[in-house]
């Protein structure tokens, strides 16, 4: 009840609160990296609908208190405030400009605030956010922020932005695990091809391989692909998941146990029935214990409830 009461207070204050920021001087939005393309839009909204910026400012001020009353390390902004269209640009500006020292947040609260902003901005599906999100994915010190930013960019579904994520992942090995994880939400054929390449790359870090296999399950999730959102590109899934199943079944026998667990999960998400059929086909070409291991994999896939 205390959490609910706090959230109600936040919403009420956001609706009736006074001016939290002076309106007499429009910020130099172009000075913030990633905002160059939307600087004019931000300036127009600052002058014409300053209340939206005030709402984000008040939410920011109250966020540490709200976070302290939740059980997790993060808080979903969608459960705190109605993310209507007018909040998109003010939230994007906050993501590009905020620092913990500006509002007295400790590091944990600041990281949670940024992750909350990223998740909130993702719901708009607005490509104007991509430059800011890519900068975060490419070098934010907080791994969860990098991962969620990559997922938000990938979810836009635009090949040019997905390619930008791939280039970021290839430039810096220390960033690659978070980018690979986020790419599971980038449901285009080029993503599946890249994740398969990472999963089978000689010398790749074991953890990155494991995350790539997991992301292939996210990418091929049949329940997600069957929503109307993907009607126009479902052919990419049909082709991509066949490639994924073939490669993952081929990897299974020679993978360590921890990776076999991830492979099984990904095969189930891409289609347990098709995966079982593929495993039996490979088993016919294997002898002894290897063939039996693949037949056991097929049996487990046949018994999967995820199909």
C-alpha positions in Angstrom: 0.0 0.0 0.0 2.9 2.4 0.8 4.2 1.9 -2.8 0.8 2.5 -4.3 0.3 5.6 -2.2 3.7 6.9 -3.3 2.9 6.3 -7.0 -0.5 8.1 -6.6 1.3 11.1 -5.0 3.7 11.2 -7.9 1.0 11.2 -10.5 -1.0 13.8 -8.7 2.0 16.1 -8.3 2.8 15.7 -11.9 -0.7 16.8 -12.9 -1.0 19.8 -10.7 2.6 20.8 -9.8 3.9 24.2 -10.6 6.8 25.1 -12.9 9.8 23.0 -12.0 12.0 24.6 -14.7 12.4 28.1 -15.9 10.9 28.7 -19.3 12.7 32.0 -20.1 15.7 30.4 -21.8 15.4 27.5 -24.2 18.3 25.0 -23.6 20.9 24.5 -26.4 19.5 21.1 -27.3 22.1 20.7 -30.2 24.9 20.7 -27.6 23.7 17.2 -26.4 25.2 14.3 -28.3 22.5 12.4 -30.2 19.9 15.2 -30.1 21.1 17.1 -33.2 18.3 15.7 -35.4 15.5 16.6 -33.0 16.9 19.9 -31.6 14.3 22.0 -33.4 11.4 19.7 -32.3 12.6 19.9 -28.7 12.9 23.7 -28.8 9.3 23.9 -30.3 7.9 21.7 -27.6 9.9 23.5 -24.9 8.1 26.8 -25.9 4.7 25.3 -26.7 4.2 22.6 -24.1 6.6 23.2 -21.3 4.4 21.2 -18.9 5.6 17.9 -20.4 9.2 18.8 -19.4 8.0 19.7 -16.0 6.3 16.3 -15.7 9.5 14.5 -16.5 11.5 16.7 -14.1 9.1 16.0 -11.3 9.1 12.3 -12.0 12.9 12.4 -11.9 12.9 14.2 -8.6 10.6 11.6 -7.0 12.1 8.6 -8.7 14.7 7.7 -5.9 11.9 7.6 -3.4 9.7 5.4 -5.6 12.6 3.1 -6.3 13.4 2.7 -2.6 9.9 1.3 -2.1 10.1 -1.3 -4.8 11.5 -4.8 -4.4 13.7 -4.8 -7.4 16.7 -2.8 -8.6 14.6 -1.1 -11.4 11.2 0.5 -11.7 9.0 0.5 -14.8 8.1 4.0 -15.6 4.9 2.8 -17.4 3.6 1.7 -13.9 4.3 5.2 -12.5 3.0 7.6 -15.2 1.0 7.5 -18.4 3.6 7.7 -21.2 1.5 9.7 -23.6 3.0 11.1 -26.8 4.0 14.5 -25.3 6.5 12.8 -23.0 8.7 11.3 -25.7 10.9 14.2 -26.4 11.3 15.4 -22.8 12.3 11.8 -21.8 14.7 11.6 -24.7 16.3 14.9 -23.6 16.5 13.6 -20.0 18.2 10.4 -21.2 20.8 12.4 -23.2 21.5 15.1 -20.6 20.9 13.8 -17.1 23.7 13.0 -14.7 23.5 11.7 -11.1 25.1 14.8 -9.7 22.4 17.0 -11.2 19.7 15.7 -9.0 21.4 14.2 -6.0 20.8 10.6 -7.1 23.1 7.9 -5.9 24.6 5.7 -8.6 22.1 2.9 -8.2 19.1 5.2 -8.5 20.7 7.0 -11.5 21.3 3.7 -13.3 17.7 2.6 -12.6 16.4 6.0 -13.8 18.3 5.6 -17.1 17.1 2.1 -17.7 13.6 3.2 -17.0 13.9 6.0 -19.5 15.3 3.6 -22.1 12.4 1.2 -21.6 9.9 4.0 -21.7 11.3 5.5 -24.8 11.3 2.1 -26.5 7.5 1.9 -26.2 7.1 4.8 -28.7 8.9 3.0 -31.5 10.3 6.3 -32.7 13.4 6.3 -34.8 14.4 9.7 -33.6 15.6 8.1 -30.4 18.1 5.8 -32.2 21.2 8.2 -32.1 20.9 8.6 -28.3 20.3 4.9 -27.8 23.2 3.9 -29.9 25.6 6.2 -28.0 24.5 4.4 -24.8 24.8 1.0 -26.4 28.3 1.9 -27.5 29.9 2.8 -24.3 27.7 3.4 -21.3 29.5 2.1 -18.2 26.4 0.3 -17.0 25.9 -3.1 -18.7 22.1 -3.1 -18.3 21.8 0.3 -19.9 23.9 -0.9 -22.9 21.8 -4.1 -23.2 18.4 -2.3 -23.0 19.5 0.5 -25.4 20.6 -2.2 -27.9 17.3 -3.9 -27.5 15.4 -0.7 -28.0 17.3 0.1 -31.2 16.9 -3.4 -32.5 13.2 -3.4 -31.8 12.9 -0.5 -34.4 13.5 -3.2 -37.0 15.4 -0.9 -39.3 18.4 -2.6 -41.1 20.6 0.5 -40.9 20.3 0.7 -37.1 20.8 -3.0 -36.7 24.0 -2.8 -38.7 25.1 0.0 -36.5 24.7 -2.3 -33.5 26.6 -5.1 -35.2 29.5 -2.6 -35.9 29.5 -1.6 -32.3 29.6 -5.2 -31.1 32.6 -5.9 -33.5 34.6 -2.9 -32.5 34.7 -3.6 -28.7 34.7 -7.2 -27.3 33.8 -5.9 -23.8 30.6 -4.5 -25.2 29.7 -7.5 -27.4 27.8 -9.5 -24.7 25.2 -6.8 -24.1 24.8 -6.0 -27.7 24.3 -9.6 -28.6 21.7 -10.0 -25.9 19.8 -6.9 -27.1 19.9 -8.1 -30.7 17.5 -10.8 -29.8 14.8 -8.2 -30.1 16.0 -7.1 -33.6 13.9 -9.4 -35.7 15.3 -9.1 -39.1 17.2 -11.7 -41.1 20.5 -9.9 -40.9 20.3 -10.2 -37.1 19.9 -14.0 -37.2 22.9 -14.3 -39.6 25.1 -12.2 -37.2 24.0 -14.1 -34.1 24.7 -17.4 -35.8 28.1 -16.2 -36.8 28.9 -15.2 -33.2 27.6 -18.5 -31.9 29.9 -20.5 -34.1 32.9 -18.2 -34.2 36.2 -20.0 -33.3 37.8 -18.4 -30.3 34.8 -16.4 -29.2 34.3 -16.0 -25.4 32.2 -18.8 -24.0 29.8 -16.4 -22.3 29.3 -14.5 -25.5 28.5 -17.7 -27.4 26.0 -18.7 -24.7 24.3 -15.3 -24.9 24.2 -15.5 -28.7 22.5 -18.8 -28.5 20.0 -17.4 -26.0 19.4 -14.4 -28.3 18.7 -16.7 -31.2 15.8 -18.1 -29.1 14.5 -14.6 -28.4 14.9 -13.8 -32.1 13.0 -16.8 -33.3 10.3 -16.9 -30.7 7.4 -18.2 -32.7 4.7 -16.5 -30.5 6.3 -13.1 -31.0 6.6 -13.6 -34.8 3.0 -14.6 -35.2 1.7 -11.2 -33.9 0.4 -8.8 -36.5 3.4 -6.5 -36.0 5.5 -8.9 -38.1 3.1 -9.7 -40.9 5.2 -7.9 -43.5 8.5 -9.7 -42.8 7.3 -13.1 -41.5 9.1 -14.7 -44.4 12.4 -13.7 -42.8 11.5 -15.7 -39.7 10.5 -18.8 -41.7 13.8 -18.8 -43.4 15.8 -17.7 -40.4 14.5 -20.2 -37.9 15.3 -23.1 -40.3 18.9 -21.9 -40.4 18.9 -21.5 -36.6 17.6 -25.0 -36.0 20.1 -26.5 -38.4 23.0 -24.8 -36.8 22.0 -25.3 -33.1 21.2 -29.0 -33.6 24.7 -29.3 -35.3 26.3 -27.6 -32.3 24.5 -29.7 -29.6 26.7 -32.8 -29.4 30.0 -30.9 -29.0 28.8 -28.2 -26.7 29.4 -28.2 -22.9 26.4 -28.9 -20.7 25.7 -25.2 -19.9 25.5 -24.4 -23.6 23.4 -27.5 -24.4 20.8 -26.1 -21.9 20.6 -22.8 -23.8 20.5 -24.7 -27.2 17.5 -26.7 -26.0 15.7 -23.6 -24.9 16.3 -21.8 -28.2 15.2 -24.8 -30.2 12.0 -24.9 -28.3 11.3 -21.3 -29.0 12.1 -21.6 -32.7 9.8 -24.6 -33.0 10.1 -27.8 -30.9 8.5 -29.9 -33.6 10.8 -28.8 -36.4 13.8 -29.0 -34.1 12.9 -32.6 -33.1 12.6 -33.6 -36.7 16.0 -32.0 -37.4 17.6 -33.8 -34.5 16.4 -37.2 -35.6 17.7 -36.5 -39.1 21.2 -35.8 -37.8 21.0 -38.8 -35.4 20.6 -41.1 -38.4 24.1 -40.0 -39.6 25.7 -40.5 -36.2 26.7 -43.8 -34.5 26.6 -45.1 -31.0 26.4 -42.6 -28.1 26.3 -39.6 -30.3 23.3 -40.8 -32.2 21.5 -41.8 -29.0 22.2 -38.3 -27.5 20.5 -36.7 -30.5 17.6 -39.1 -30.3 17.2 -38.1 -26.6 17.3 -34.4 -27.7 14.5 -35.2 -30.1 12.4 -36.9 -27.4 12.8 -33.9 -25.1 11.8 -31.6 -27.9 8.7 -33.8 -28.7 7.7 -33.5 -25.0 8.1 -29.7 -25.0 5.0 -27.7 -24.1 6.4 -24.8 -26.1 5.0 -25.8 -29.4 
